[in-house]
């Protein structure tokens, strides 16, 4: 039996614990926080995420609690006009096999966690802050602050963008601060202006700014996300911000957008960070997963989706019974190019789709206004058609 340690109790770490358990493999999950949980608000799940969640037995549960939006509306934040609406209802589902859905981040994490705990194969240890690791032959030793070391055959660092495992492995320092700040609010349905309660993933794009809104919690609330270019040199996560400050930052946008922002309350601010793609995700029997391996900006809405894909892929390779070097090589080969494309593409989307001004914005509007639904689906097929279970089977995993 392989002794497996998972570092990090976020979406990626818990998804891996559940994926392993569904193969009958036990694991120990350590988390620095005193309790497991997720902060944040809405999270978007593309069809590729549901294909991965299918392997975890969670599609029916999450689709029951999610909102499956019927459209993607690309709007002009300066004029209030619509650039293009794409159909995310029946034709989208027929093309990709699953809908486009939005859930609360905490609901996704809770579903993963409860199902992992129910297997009886996951030993969860909170208040365990990892400081690094060392390798000793075929074993690895996990170092903890104020606690004895833990030994394992395999350690997976799923401890996020500021991963202690990644720092011990690569020593590449802090994440890249993007200069983009995001303000997030979740409001009750009745506070959202009635004429903006769209069954849509709505994105208002402007020069160095964009605003997103969509329904959550079975249409009980709306998620508001407003992003702006700001000169920032330090990461910020979940910092409370006064409503007046948010209105000042976005006050130049159209009255329609401002009515949505005015409805926001209890705003919190994040300074967005990512890292450049790397080709080293493994040091012998220590591997990286999720944001520890490939942190990305939000613009593809794929951060959690990639972590879940990683988890299903890695668990299938571990179950195959091959040696650690083979697992690491196949896992890296399968996942690195795809996640790098998401990382790089997210930066490009921020600059060239969500935030351009002037002639570049006019060019964007022309491209999208003349794009058909089938052409849009084809453009996204590399992302949404991906079936992690089939890919793992093709490379000899389970």
N, C-alpha and C positions, 0 to 999 in steps of 0.2 A: 504494500500500500504506500502511495506517495503522500508525504506530509507536505501540505500546501499552506502557505501563509499569504493572505491578501492584505495589503496595506491600503486603507481608505474605505470608508463606508458610504461613499456617495453612489450615484447611479451606476457608474462603471464597476466599482468594487462589489456592490450587492448583486448586480446582474451576473457577474462572474461566479459568485458564490452559488447563486441559483442555478446557473448553467451547469456547473460542476455537479451539483446535487442531483440534477435531473439525469446525469450519467451515473449516479450512485457514488460520486466521489466526495469525500468529506473535506472541509477546509476550515481554517481558523481566520477570522477577519478581525483586524485590529484597527481602531479608530481613535484619533486624538481627542475628539469631543466627548463630553460626559454622556451624551445621548446621541443616537443616530437621528438624522433629520436633514431636510433640505430647505434652504432659503431661496427666495426668488419668487417668481410668479408663473406666468404661462410658459408652456414649452410646446414646440411644434413637432409633430411626428409625421414624417413622410412615409410612403408605402414601404420603403426599404427598412424602416424601423419596425413596421408591423410584420414583415417577413422574418426579422430576427426575433421579435417577441413571440411569434408563432412557435419557435423552437423552445421558448420558455413557458408555453402554455398560458400566456397572458392576453392574447388578442381579444377574446370575448370580454374579459373583465375590463380592459382599458377602453374598448370601443363602447361599452355600456356607459362609462363615466365620462367619455370624451365628447367634445363637440366636433362633428365632421362638417367643416365649412363647405359651402357649395360653390364658392368663387374665390378668385384672387383678383382684387381690385388694385390696380396701380394708378395712383392719383397724383395730381400736381399740387404740392403743398402751397405754392404761391398763388395760384389762380383758383384753386378749389375744384378744378375740372378733372374729369376722368381721362386718363391716357389710354387704358385698355382694361377690359375685364376678361379673365380667362375662366373657363368652366372647370370646376373641381368636383362636380357631381358625377352623374352616371358615366359620361364618356371617359373621365379621368380614372374612375374606378375600374371600368372595363379595360382600359389600357394597362394599368399597373397592378390590378388585383386587390388593392386596398384603397381606402379614401385618404384624404389629407385631413389630419385631425389635430386638435389642440387640447391639451390637458393642463391642469395645474401641476407644476413640478413636484410638489409634495405628494400628489396623488400617485404619480408614476413611481416615485421612490417608495411610498408605502406599499404599493402593490408588489414591487420586487421584494421588499424586505419581509413582508408577511408570508409570502410564498416560500422564500428562502428559509425562514424560521420554521415553517410547517414541515419541512423535509426532515428535520432532526439531524441534518448533516452539516450544519453551519454553527460553529462556535464563535460567537460575537463577543469581543472584549473591547469595551469603551474605555476612555481615559488612558489610552496607551499612545503616548507621543513618540513617534519614531525619529531617531536622530541619524540613522544610517545603517549600513550593513557591511559585513565582511564575508568573503567566501573561504571555505575551508574544504578543499577537495571537492567531493560530490555533494557537500552540504553547504548551506548558507546560514549565517547568523544575523538576526535582526537586532539592532541596538535600540533600546528604549530609555527614555528619560526617567530616572528614578525607579526603574524596574529591571529585573534580570533579563538577560538576552533570551530570545526565542530562536530555536533552530528549526530548519525545514529543508526538505529536498528541493523545494521550489518556492521562490518569493516573487509575488507580482505586485509591483508598485502601481496602485490605482489612486494615488493620493494627490491628484489634482495638479493645477498649473504651477504651484510652488512645491512640487514633490521633493521630499527628502531623499527618496530612492533615486530619482533622476539626478539630483545634485551629487549624491555619492557616486553615481555611475558616470556622469558626463561632466560635472563641475562647470556647467555653462551659465551659472549665475542667474539673476532674476529674469522674469519675463520681460518682453518688449512692451513698453507702454505705447499704446496706439495713438494717443491724442484725441480719442473719441470718448465722450461721456454719455452714458445711457441713464435715463431717469425712468423708473418703473412705478406703476400704480395699478392696483386692482380695485375696481369700484362696483358697488351693487348695480344691477341692471337698471333700476329706476333712476339712477343718477346720470346714466349715459343719455345724451339728447336722443329723443325718440327717433328722429329722422336719420340718426347715425347708427342705429342698432342693426347693422347689416350682418347677414349670414355669410361672412366673408373674411378672408385674411386680407386686411386692408393696409396698404402701405402708401403713405403720403411722402413724396420725394421732393427735395428742394436742394438749394446750393449749400453744401456742407451740413445738411440736416435731413432727418426723416422721422416720421411718426407712424407707429403701427398700432392698430387696435383690432381685437377679435373677441368673440364671446367665449366664456369659460363656465365651468361648473354647471353644465346642463342649462345654460342660458340664465344662470342666477347672477352672473357678474360679467364685467368686461375687463380685459387686460389692456393697459395702455403702456406703450414703450416709446419714449422720445429720445432721439440720439442727436448729438451735435458735436462738431469739431471744437475742441478746447485745448489750450496749451496746458498739458498736465505732465508732470514728471514723476508721479508716484501713484501706485495702484490704490484704488478705493473700492470697497465692496459693501454695499448695503448701507451707505451713509444717509441718515435722514436729511431731507431737504425741505425747506418751506415752500408752500404752494406759490407764494409770490415770486420766489427765485425762478421756479420753472416757467412761470408766465413771462418773466422778463427775458429769459433765454430764448423763448420761442414766440415772443410777442409780435414778430414781424411776419408771421405766417398768415394765411387766409383766415377769415372769420370762421369758416366751417371747421378748420382744424383747431382753432383756438377754443371753440365751444367744447370740443372733446377734451382738450387739455385742461380747460377750466373745471371740468367735472372731476378731474383727478384729485386724489387726497392721499395723505400719508406717503408722499413720494419718497423714493430712495434712489441713491445715485451709485452707479458703478463706473469706474474708469476702465475701459476695455483694454485687455492685454492678450497677447498671443506669443508664439515663438516661431522661429523659422523651422521648417521640416528638417529632420535629421534621419540618418540611416542606421543609427545605433539605438536599438531598443532593448538590447540584451547584453548582459555580462555573465556568461556562463548560465547558471541556474537562477538568475535574477532578471525579470522582464518588466517592461513598462506597458501600461494600458490606459486608454482614455486620454484625458487632459495631461496626464503625466508624460505621455508619449507625443501627443499631437494637439496641443491647445490651439483653438481657432477663434477668430472673431465670430460674431453672431450672424453674419449676413447670409449664410447659407442655411441657417437654422438647423444645423446638423451636429452640434457638439455632442449632445446626449445620444443621438442616433448612432454616431460613430463609436461611442463607448460601448453601446449595447452590441453592435456588430463585432467589435473586438472581443467581447466576452464570449459570445456564442462561438466565434472562430477558435479562440484559444482553448476553450473547454473541450471542443470537439477534437482538437489536436492532442490534448493531454489524454483524453479517453482512448485515443488510438494505440497507446502503449509504446510509442516510439521513444527514443532517448531525448534528453533535454536539448541537445544541440540541434537535433532534427526538428523538434517542436519550435525552437526559437527561429530557426532559419525559415521554415515554412510560414510561420506566423508573420514574421517581418516581411517576407516576400509577398504575401497575400494582402497585407494591410497597409504597407507604407506608401505605395504610389497612390492608392485611393484616398487615404487621409491627407497626404500632401496636396492632392488636387483640391480637397475641401479647404485646407488652410490657405493656399495661394489664391484660390478662387474667391474665398470670402473677402480677402483684401481687395481684389479687383472689383468685386461687386460693390463694395463700399465706395470705392473711388469713381467707378464708371457707370453704375446703375442708380445707386441710391443718392449720391451726393454731388454729381457734377453740376456746373452752372453754364450759362451762356450757350455757345454753339454746341458744346458737348452734350448739354441737356437736351437741346433741340434734336440732335442726332439720336439720342436714346429714345425720345418720344416717338420719333418717326419709325424707328426699328420696331418698337413694341406695338404701336398703333396698327402696323401692317402685318403683324405676326398672327397667324391662324392658331386655333386651338391645337390641331394636330402638330403644327410646327413647334409650338411651345412644349408639347409632350415629348416630341423627339429631342428637343434641346435638353430636356431634363432626364432623358432615359438612362444615361450613364449612371445617374445617382439613384433613381427610383426603381429601376429594373433589377438592381443587385439583390441576389438571393444568397445570403451568407451560408445557409445550410447546404445549398448545392455546391458552392465554392469549396467548402470544407470537404464534402464528400469527394469532389473531383481531385483533391490533393491527398486523399487517403485518410481523412479524418472521419469522425463519427457525427 
